[in-house]
Amino acid sequence: MATAARAVELAVVHALRERTGGVAGGRVVVLVGAGNNGGDGLYAAAGLARRGVGVHVLTTSEHPQAGGLAALRGGTARLVPLAQAWPAQALRAVADAVGPADVVVDAVAGTGVTGGLRGVAATVVAATREAVEAAPRPPVVVAVDVPSGIGVDDGALPGDVLPADVTVTMGVAKPGLLLPPATVCAGRVEVVDLGLDLTRRTPAAARLTDADVADLWPVPHREDHKYSRGVLGVVAGSDRYPGAAVLATSAAAPLAGMVRYVGPDGAARHVLDARPEVVVGSGRVQAWVVGPGVGDDDTARLRDVRRALAEGLGTVPVVVDAGALLALPERVAPTAVLTPHAGELARLLSAWGRSTSRADVEADPVGAARRAVSFTGATVLLKGATTLVVGPSEEGVAGSSDGTGTVYAQADGTDWLATAGAGDVLAGVLGALLAGRSADVMAHPPLAARLAAAAALVHGRAARAASAGGPLVALDVARAVPGVVATLLAPPLRTGPGGRMPG
Ligand SMILES: NC(=O)C1=CN([C@@H]2O[C@H](COP(=O)(O)OP(=O)(O)OC[C@H]3O[C@@H](n4cnc5c(N)ncnc54)[C@H](O)[C@@H]3O)[C@@H](O)[C@H]2O)[C@H](O)CC1
């Protein structure tokens, strides 16, 4: 508890310095519940008071953690017990304290709560949220371990939650901090190292970092040639949607050893205008992308899709996108990566006899993605503001009870990425990555999920680079991809002794 409380205290100190330029004299409200989460809040409050911070501790339980209460005693923190107050008095106390505060610490509840907050805790959290939103200069909100009341294991939002700017979480990022919808309430997540050995546990949810992606990315060696680096076959675009072919191949061409394009002459001309490096026509490939820009009623193009699926599935990794999704056989291996958005996933699940609307998928994206994995055996990448990737659980490794593995939740992009053609670019990036690691994926199919998450990270970062805070088009994202990969792969600049760069 001492380590956790100290980390919370330091996060508040940092927030105060950023906001006020100092620490002493800052105004902090700490909301404290009954359990150990509240205990962390109490110890942090005691530490802040010793630094000269003006601390209000608002308790939602009649029995806050005893050790933490003892730590407060004799100090300057003001204790305001809300559990015994009349509701109107309690709400006034919240509004009076929170309105002028610089920082609010949410230590109402942590991992000990399921199914949303109840009673005084729920009322106080709702009132605090209102007061934060109404404040002329809203305080910084620091959550202890998790924003109180989120679904810690599944990312649900079953009731009132105070959205945090920073979550200081203990030991490991809980799934609820990464998974939608709760992930939007977590803010920046800082993990406190408690020295736990987590190597033998399969996390329910994870998020790849830049370093993870750098480790996964295939880097050419001196002996490499275009074929050994991986050839990607792309069945994309149609007379109606030629742009999808251009976007998928433009994203893939710089990353793969070679891209072969299979499609109608008109689209092929556009592809070659944009990327003369692309080879038109079929041939041996180490991975396929099938479906971008192919309508599910386009008989001629679906013939190419089915041919590529028949040739690729089970032999090489295959990205199955857009129009190809409904052409998928009933069962496939995890080396097939489906890349639907919420509407496409709803259609797929409905086609498999589980009537599902887009709203259903949006309400429970993790559950919907897991169901698609259970039905097909494929790896599923569900596109969204937080892109989710999940595949079957690894043999011999404990996963979810439905036979699915870790959910990767990547939130690396920008809202500007919600634009036509962005998915075609992602398909190209993912296809090229799978082509480059084709033999590894076929030897160890669960790798497909990590690579799909890596592609989502690169795609998101490329969008941020292309956007620079403003609007973008999908081709800008494709153009930004090589620079993002270069940055991820660049060795970190280290300063030598005395702060000088090593020569
Ligand atoms: N290694 C560790 O696990 C560490 C954990 N730390 C912190 O401790 C919490 C978990 O503590 P715990 O006491 O088990 O649970 P909570 O603090 O979440 O509170 C439980 C408490 O809340 C009340 N309660 C239960 N359900 C509800 C509800 N629906 N609405 C309102 N109130 C509810 C009930 O009275 C319970 O007693 C973890 O998250 C960390 O923050 C450490 O500090 C570090 C080590």
The ligand as a Gaussian input file, in Angstrom:
#p B3LYP/6-31G(d) Opt

LIG

0 1
 N       -1.812000      -6.102000      -4.842000
 C       -2.931000      -5.491000      -4.649000
 O       -3.967000      -6.049000      -4.906000
 C       -2.944000      -4.125000      -4.149000
 C       -4.158000      -3.433000      -4.135000
 N       -4.259000      -2.170000      -3.758000
 C       -5.497000      -1.426000      -3.860000
 O       -6.541000      -2.157000      -3.287000
 C       -7.661000      -2.187000      -4.147000
 C       -8.503000      -3.382000      -3.856000
 O       -8.900000      -3.277000      -2.539000
 P      -10.228000      -3.945000      -1.918000
 O      -10.264000      -3.535000      -0.511000
 O      -10.210000      -5.384000      -2.214000
 O      -11.417000      -3.341000      -2.740000
 P      -11.881000      -1.822000      -3.022000
 O      -10.960000      -0.861000      -2.452000
 O      -12.189000      -1.770000      -4.443000
 O      -13.235000      -1.625000      -2.196000
 C      -14.044000      -2.628000      -1.739000
 C      -14.986000      -1.972000      -0.768000
 O      -15.900000      -1.141000      -1.488000
 C      -17.219000      -1.335000      -1.018000
 N      -18.078000      -1.756000      -2.137000
 C      -18.178000      -2.973000      -2.683000
 N      -19.009000      -2.950000      -3.726000
 C      -19.471000      -1.685000      -3.832000
 C      -20.356000      -1.029000      -4.721000
 N      -20.951000      -1.680000      -5.737000
 N      -20.582000       0.289000      -4.575000
 C      -19.978000       0.970000      -3.580000
 N      -19.116000       0.400000      -2.706000
 C      -18.874000      -0.896000      -2.817000
 C      -17.195000      -2.379000       0.063000
 O      -17.361000      -1.746000       1.283000
 C      -15.805000      -2.969000      -0.002000
 O      -15.246000      -3.152000       1.237000
 C       -7.043000      -2.097000      -5.518000
 O       -7.940000      -1.655000      -6.490000
 C       -5.910000      -1.129000      -5.270000
 O       -6.383000       0.198000      -5.339000
 C       -3.051000      -1.617000      -3.140000
 O       -3.022000      -0.485000      -2.633000
 C       -1.777000      -2.098000      -3.691000
 C       -1.688000      -3.539000      -3.634000

